Amino acid sequence: MEVWNYANLWEAVASATPDRPALIHGERVVDWAQFDARANALAAHLVEAGLTRQSKVAAYLYNAPEYLETYFAAFKAGLVPFNTNYRYSGDELVYLFDNADAEAVVFHASFAETAASVRDRLPKVKTWIAVAEDGHPAPDWAVDYETVAGAGASRFEASWGRSADDLLFMYTGGTTGMPKGVMWRQEDLFKGLGGGANLLLGLPPLETCAEAGARAKANAENGVEQAITIPVAPLMHATGQFISFGQLVAGGAIATLPQRKFDPALLFDEVERLGVSGLIIVGLAFAAPMLECLEANPGRWTLPSLKRIISSGTMWSAENKQGLLKHLPHVMLMDSLGSSEALGLASSASGGGAAAATAKFTAGPNAAVFTEDGRRVEPGSGERGLVAVGGNVPLGYYKDEEKSAKTFRVFEGKRWSVPGDWATVEADGAITLLGRGSQVINTGGEKVFPEEVEEALKRFPGVRDAAVVGLPDPRFGERICAVVDFAGAEPPGLADLQGHVKQHLADYKVPRDLVFAPVVRAPNGKLDYKGVRAQAQEALGAKA
């Protein structure tokens, strides 16, 4: 039986195309042979440090080659890599590393001060490995990453071997509660991502791990141009990380942006310089400034190499897509509905100058919409239900049986992942996404999904971004407050925006309070509703 493990897959590609780029970071290029050798050396160090089968390894890193090298090393050694939100404070880091049972932490040296402040509270950690940066050398209490990885090594496999059951943790949440670790078996993750298939590249599913190498070698020998993808979104987010995994399996290269703050002009310069074919973003947090940059610099970039922009994890408006296609009519915009614990819920594609409607998706092959009591929502019924996906799904949340039982449910005698997205099913089978149930606002007994109000607000001229939250109300329980980032010269009044929203939605969905401010988002581009609510309450004072 084939062992679907990412170490086996990437090793096959490295063996077949050793001289092709694997990782690119500015002027630095790591070819596939170096990627493999550096990960071997790091894997050996982790085992020598005392880590054993399925020990946990934290990636406390910005986007950089070291991120994917760390994961490759963990896969080789039969360890469990997991993501870390690099904006976390000391207490949040302690919670995360303790919850994950971390035994190794790989971190950028600019985080050394925060890491040093929590070291004595994390006795399970056996080795701290620092990636030195300009102005930030590795601290004396940590191992220097480059000293280890830079030495390189031949193929490494621990005494306990590798398995398709080896895990990866994807920590998610934190905006509505404490982070929770989604437990993915590598085989389930690989197959959930299409089993090596890539519709955009015209690639079918793989039959064996060795076939990944054979395919990459054939492409290189036949002069097929290598696909280079930039995860603009952080690799700590499932969208950037999982899609990057798929591009590497296909023999592509992953380019990361050297600058830490997102600058669309620098992004477009890099796309042009490298001949990048794909971008990975998370909705309007990236797409809005990208469009503004193109509008402000007409004709500066034509980006002929760019073929696709992929987004997941948040709403991406039709208006923004249409604007991007005006400048980049040759690009396909892929909008995926999914989450860290549910891959392939639904998708939509925009191209040829035409943008798909906001929140309208085609259901994935293993997806369905169920009512809370487990009935399938009938197409065209108007009934609301929860989007679910079956097939290859996670085992659950690490050390949290209660949350696992709420998300991973049995309908029709089959196990489904139900992350909490509400939707209706149109007569033609298309899914209209309403929003995440955990954020629903109950105002006077009516349930309002923030996402639908946010999308209506974004259609108002000059509105750059918007977030909607519920604030306490003595009469209605909650009232709707809009936080709006306005880019125009003269901001509208509350009545102007209310009138605009009424053109699209029912009266009870209209905001009753308005705050003008940059919208609080997490580094991955998702709305931080907890932060937005605090932002609104502070701005409105006693009224909130």
GIMOFEN-V104895 format. One record per residue. N is the residue number from 1. RES is the residue in one small letter. BURIAL is b if it has 9 or more other ideal C-beta (glycine too) atoms within 8 Angstrom, else e. D_CENTER is the distance of its C-alpha to the mean C-alpha in Angstrom with 1 decimal. Layout:
# GIMOFEN-V104895
N | RES | BURIAL | D_CENTER
N | RES | BURIAL | D_CENTER
This chain:
# GIMOFEN-V104895
1 | m | e | 30.9
2 | e | e | 28.0
3 | v | b | 25.7
4 | w | b | 22.2
5 | n | b | 20.8
6 | y | b | 18.5
7 | a | b | 21.2
8 | n | b | 23.7
9 | l | b | 21.7
10 | w | b | 20.9
11 | e | b | 24.5
12 | a | b | 25.8
13 | v | b | 24.2
14 | a | b | 25.4
15 | s | e | 28.8
16 | a | b | 29.0
17 | t | b | 27.8
18 | p | b | 28.4
19 | d | e | 29.0
20 | r | b | 26.1
21 | p | b | 23.3
22 | a | b | 20.3
23 | l | b | 18.7
24 | i | b | 19.6
25 | h | b | 19.5
26 | g | e | 22.0
27 | e | e | 25.3
28 | r | e | 24.3
29 | v | e | 23.9
30 | v | b | 23.4
31 | d | b | 24.8
32 | w | b | 24.1
33 | a | b | 27.3
34 | q | b | 26.3
35 | f | b | 22.7
36 | d | b | 24.5
37 | a | b | 27.3
38 | r | b | 25.3
39 | a | b | 23.1
40 | n | b | 26.5
41 | a | b | 28.0
42 | l | b | 25.1
43 | a | b | 25.2
44 | a | b | 29.0
45 | h | b | 28.8
46 | l | b | 26.5
47 | v | b | 29.0
48 | e | e | 31.9
49 | a | b | 30.6
50 | g | e | 31.0
51 | l | b | 27.8
52 | t | e | 28.5
53 | r | e | 27.0
54 | q | b | 23.5
55 | s | b | 23.7
56 | k | b | 20.5
57 | v | b | 19.1
58 | a | b | 16.9
59 | a | b | 14.9
60 | y | b | 15.6
61 | l | b | 14.8
62 | y | e | 13.7
63 | n | b | 12.4
64 | a | b | 15.5
65 | p | b | 17.2
66 | e | b | 17.9
67 | y | b | 14.3
68 | l | b | 14.6
69 | e | b | 18.3
70 | t | b | 17.8
71 | y | b | 15.8
72 | f | b | 18.4
73 | a | b | 21.1
74 | a | b | 20.0
75 | f | b | 19.9
76 | k | b | 23.3
77 | a | b | 24.8
78 | g | b | 23.7
79 | l | b | 21.7
80 | v | b | 18.5
81 | p | b | 15.7
82 | f | b | 13.3
83 | n | b | 10.9
84 | t | b | 12.5
85 | n | b | 11.8
86 | y | b | 14.3
87 | r | e | 15.6
88 | y | b | 17.1
89 | s | e | 20.8
90 | g | b | 23.2
91 | d | e | 23.6
92 | e | b | 19.9
93 | l | b | 19.6
94 | v | b | 22.7
95 | y | b | 21.3
96 | l | b | 18.1
97 | f | b | 20.1
98 | d | b | 22.9
99 | n | b | 21.0
100 | a | b | 19.3
101 | d | e | 22.8
102 | a | b | 21.6
103 | e | b | 24.4
104 | a | b | 22.9
105 | v | b | 20.9
106 | v | b | 19.9
107 | f | b | 19.5
108 | h | b | 20.1
109 | a | b | 23.7
110 | s | e | 23.0
111 | f | b | 21.7
112 | a | b | 25.1
113 | e | e | 26.8
114 | t | b | 24.3
115 | a | b | 24.1
116 | a | b | 27.9
117 | s | e | 28.3
118 | v | b | 26.8
119 | r | b | 28.1
120 | d | e | 31.1
121 | r | e | 29.2
122 | l | b | 27.2
123 | p | e | 30.1
124 | k | b | 28.0
125 | v | b | 26.4
126 | k | e | 28.6
127 | t | b | 27.3
128 | w | b | 25.5
129 | i | b | 24.5
130 | a | b | 24.1
131 | v | b | 22.8
132 | a | b | 25.5
133 | e | e | 24.9
134 | d | e | 27.4
135 | g | e | 29.3
136 | h | b | 27.6
137 | p | e | 29.3
138 | a | b | 28.4
139 | p | b | 30.3
140 | d | e | 33.3
141 | w | e | 31.9
142 | a | b | 28.9
143 | v | b | 29.0
144 | d | b | 28.3
145 | y | b | 25.4
146 | e | e | 27.1
147 | t | e | 30.4
148 | v | b | 28.8
149 | a | b | 26.5
150 | g | e | 28.7
151 | a | e | 31.6
152 | g | b | 29.9
153 | a | e | 31.2
154 | s | e | 32.0
155 | r | e | 30.1
156 | f | b | 29.3
157 | e | e | 29.1
158 | a | b | 30.0
159 | s | e | 33.0
160 | w | e | 31.1
161 | g | e | 29.3
162 | r | b | 26.0
163 | s | b | 25.1
164 | a | b | 22.9
165 | d | e | 22.7
166 | d | b | 21.2
167 | l | b | 18.1
168 | l | b | 14.6
169 | f | b | 13.4
170 | m | b | 9.9
171 | y | b | 10.8
172 | t | b | 9.6
173 | g | b | 11.8
174 | g | b | 14.2
175 | t | b | 14.7
176 | t | e | 17.1
177 | g | e | 18.2
178 | m | e | 17.8
179 | p | b | 14.7
180 | k | b | 15.0
181 | g | b | 14.2
182 | v | b | 13.2
183 | m | b | 15.7
184 | w | b | 14.9
185 | r | b | 18.0
186 | q | b | 17.3
187 | e | b | 19.4
188 | d | b | 17.6
189 | l | b | 14.1
190 | f | b | 15.9
191 | k | b | 17.7
192 | g | b | 15.0
193 | l | b | 13.3
194 | g | b | 16.8
195 | g | e | 18.9
196 | g | b | 18.7
197 | a | b | 19.4
198 | n | b | 18.0
199 | l | e | 19.4
200 | l | b | 18.6
201 | l | e | 20.6
202 | g | e | 23.1
203 | l | e | 22.6
204 | p | e | 23.8
205 | p | e | 22.6
206 | l | b | 23.9
207 | e | e | 27.0
208 | t | e | 27.0
209 | c | b | 25.0
210 | a | e | 27.9
211 | e | b | 27.3
212 | a | b | 24.1
213 | g | b | 26.4
214 | a | b | 29.1
215 | r | b | 26.9
216 | a | b | 25.6
217 | k | b | 29.2
218 | a | b | 30.6
219 | n | b | 28.3
220 | a | b | 29.4
221 | e | e | 33.0
222 | n | e | 33.0
223 | g | e | 31.7
224 | v | e | 28.4
225 | e | e | 26.3
226 | q | b | 23.3
227 | a | b | 19.9
228 | i | b | 18.1
229 | t | b | 14.4
230 | i | b | 12.9
231 | p | b | 9.2
232 | v | b | 10.0
233 | a | b | 6.7
234 | p | b | 7.1
235 | l | b | 7.0
236 | m | b | 7.1
237 | h | b | 3.5
238 | a | b | 3.4
239 | t | b | 2.6
240 | g | b | 4.6
241 | q | b | 6.4
242 | f | b | 7.5
243 | i | b | 8.5
244 | s | b | 10.1
245 | f | b | 11.9
246 | g | b | 13.3
247 | q | b | 14.5
248 | l | b | 16.3
249 | v | b | 17.9
250 | a | b | 19.2
251 | g | b | 20.8
252 | g | b | 18.9
253 | a | b | 18.1
254 | i | b | 15.0
255 | a | b | 16.0
256 | t | b | 14.6
257 | l | b | 16.1
258 | p | e | 18.8
259 | q | e | 18.8
260 | r | e | 16.8
261 | k | e | 17.1
262 | f | b | 15.6
263 | d | e | 18.7
264 | p | b | 18.5
265 | a | e | 22.0
266 | l | b | 21.1
267 | l | b | 18.1
268 | f | b | 20.6
269 | d | b | 23.2
270 | e | b | 21.0
271 | v | b | 20.2
272 | e | b | 23.9
273 | r | e | 25.0
274 | l | b | 23.0
275 | g | b | 23.2
276 | v | b | 19.4
277 | s | b | 18.8
278 | g | b | 15.1
279 | l | b | 12.4
280 | i | b | 8.6
281 | i | b | 8.0
282 | v | b | 6.9
283 | g | b | 10.4
284 | l | b | 13.5
285 | a | b | 12.4
286 | f | b | 12.5
287 | a | b | 14.5
288 | a | b | 17.3
289 | p | b | 18.3
290 | m | b | 18.0
291 | l | b | 20.5
292 | e | b | 22.7
293 | c | b | 23.0
294 | l | b | 24.1
295 | e | b | 26.5
296 | a | e | 28.0
297 | n | b | 28.5
298 | p | e | 29.8
299 | g | e | 30.4
300 | r | e | 29.1
301 | w | b | 26.4
302 | t | e | 26.8
303 | l | b | 24.0
304 | p | e | 25.7
305 | s | b | 23.5
306 | l | b | 20.3
307 | k | b | 19.9
308 | r | b | 16.5
309 | i | b | 13.6
310 | i | b | 10.6
311 | s | b | 8.5
312 | s | b | 6.7
313 | g | b | 6.4
314 | t | b | 9.6
315 | m | b | 13.0
316 | w | b | 14.0
317 | s | b | 17.8
318 | a | b | 20.3
319 | e | b | 22.2
320 | n | b | 19.6
321 | k | b | 19.1
322 | q | b | 22.9
323 | g | b | 23.2
324 | l | b | 20.9
325 | l | b | 22.8
326 | k | e | 26.1
327 | h | b | 25.3
328 | l | b | 23.5
329 | p | e | 25.2
330 | h | e | 24.6
331 | v | b | 20.8
332 | m | b | 19.0
333 | l | b | 16.2
334 | m | b | 14.0
335 | d | b | 12.5
336 | s | b | 10.8
337 | l | b | 11.3
338 | g | b | 9.4
339 | s | b | 7.8
340 | s | e | 7.5
341 | e | b | 11.2
342 | a | b | 11.9
343 | l | b | 11.2
344 | g | b | 13.3
345 | l | b | 14.6
346 | a | b | 15.5
347 | s | b | 15.0
348 | s | b | 17.1
349 | a | b | 18.2
350 | s | b | 20.1
351 | g | b | 22.4
352 | g | e | 26.0
353 | g | e | 26.1
354 | a | e | 25.3
355 | a | b | 22.2
356 | a | b | 21.2
357 | a | e | 21.8
358 | t | b | 19.3
359 | a | b | 17.8
360 | k | b | 19.9
361 | f | b | 18.4
362 | t | b | 20.0
363 | a | b | 19.6
364 | g | b | 18.3
365 | p | e | 21.2
366 | n | e | 20.5
367 | a | b | 19.6
368 | a | b | 22.1
369 | v | b | 22.7
370 | f | b | 24.9
371 | t | b | 27.0
372 | e | e | 26.8
373 | d | e | 29.9
374 | g | e | 28.5
375 | r | e | 30.0
376 | r | b | 28.3
377 | v | b | 28.1
378 | e | e | 30.7
379 | p | b | 29.7
380 | g | e | 31.3
381 | s | e | 32.3
382 | g | e | 30.3
383 | e | b | 29.4
384 | r | e | 26.1
385 | g | b | 24.1
386 | l | b | 20.9
387 | v | b | 18.6
388 | a | b | 18.6
389 | v | b | 17.8
390 | g | b | 20.1
391 | g | e | 20.7
392 | n | e | 18.5
393 | v | b | 16.7
394 | p | b | 16.1
395 | l | e | 19.3
396 | g | b | 18.3
397 | y | b | 17.4
398 | y | b | 19.1
399 | k | e | 22.4
400 | d | b | 21.9
401 | e | e | 24.0
402 | e | e | 24.3
403 | k | b | 20.7
404 | s | b | 20.4
405 | a | e | 23.4
406 | k | e | 22.0
407 | t | b | 18.8
408 | f | b | 20.2
409 | r | b | 23.3
410 | v | e | 26.1
411 | f | b | 27.2
412 | e | e | 29.9
413 | g | e | 30.3
414 | k | e | 26.8
415 | r | e | 23.7
416 | w | b | 20.7
417 | s | b | 17.3
418 | v | b | 17.6
419 | p | b | 14.7
420 | g | b | 16.9
421 | d | b | 16.3
422 | w | b | 19.7
423 | a | b | 21.0
424 | t | b | 24.3
425 | v | b | 25.4
426 | e | b | 27.5
427 | a | e | 30.7
428 | d | e | 29.2
429 | g | b | 26.5
430 | a | b | 23.7
431 | i | b | 21.3
432 | t | b | 21.2
433 | l | b | 18.4
434 | l | b | 19.9
435 | g | b | 17.4
436 | r | b | 16.3
437 | g | b | 19.5
438 | s | e | 18.9
439 | q | b | 19.2
440 | v | b | 22.2
441 | i | b | 25.2
442 | n | b | 28.6
443 | t | b | 31.2
444 | g | e | 34.7
445 | g | e | 33.6
446 | e | e | 31.4
447 | k | e | 27.7
448 | v | b | 25.5
449 | f | b | 21.8
450 | p | b | 20.5
451 | e | b | 18.3
452 | e | b | 21.4
453 | v | b | 23.3
454 | e | b | 20.6
455 | e | b | 20.6
456 | a | b | 24.4
457 | l | b | 24.5
458 | k | b | 22.4
459 | r | b | 25.1
460 | f | b | 27.7
461 | p | e | 28.7
462 | g | b | 27.4
463 | v | b | 24.6
464 | r | e | 21.7
465 | d | b | 19.4
466 | a | b | 20.2
467 | a | b | 19.4
468 | v | b | 21.7
469 | v | b | 22.7
470 | g | b | 25.8
471 | l | b | 28.4
472 | p | e | 31.5
473 | d | b | 34.4
474 | p | e | 37.9
475 | r | e | 38.7
476 | f | e | 35.6
477 | g | b | 33.5
478 | e | b | 30.6
479 | r | b | 30.7
480 | i | b | 28.0
481 | c | b | 27.1
482 | a | b | 25.2
483 | v | b | 23.8
484 | v | b | 23.9
485 | d | b | 23.2
486 | f | b | 26.1
487 | a | e | 26.6
488 | g | e | 30.1
489 | a | e | 33.4
490 | e | e | 34.7
491 | p | e | 32.4
492 | p | b | 33.2
493 | g | e | 34.8
494 | l | e | 33.6
495 | a | e | 36.1
496 | d | b | 34.7
497 | l | b | 31.2
498 | q | b | 32.6
499 | g | e | 34.7
500 | h | b | 31.8
501 | v | b | 29.7
502 | k | b | 32.8
503 | q | e | 33.0
504 | h | e | 29.8
505 | l | b | 29.7
506 | a | e | 32.2
507 | d | e | 34.0
508 | y | e | 32.6
509 | k | b | 29.1
510 | v | b | 30.3
511 | p | b | 29.4
512 | r | e | 32.3
513 | d | b | 31.1
514 | l | b | 29.6
515 | v | b | 28.1
516 | f | e | 27.5
517 | a | b | 24.9
518 | p | e | 21.6
519 | v | b | 18.9
520 | v | b | 17.2
521 | r | b | 13.4
522 | a | b | 11.2
523 | p | b | 10.1
524 | n | b | 6.5
525 | g | b | 8.6
526 | k | b | 9.0
527 | l | b | 12.7
528 | d | b | 14.4
529 | y | b | 17.2
530 | k | e | 19.1
531 | g | b | 19.4
532 | v | b | 20.3
533 | r | b | 22.9
534 | a | e | 24.4
535 | q | b | 24.4
536 | a | b | 26.3
537 | q | b | 28.7
538 | e | e | 29.6
539 | a | e | 30.2
540 | l | b | 32.3
541 | g | e | 34.1
542 | a | e | 36.5
543 | k | e | 35.9
544 | a | b | 32.5
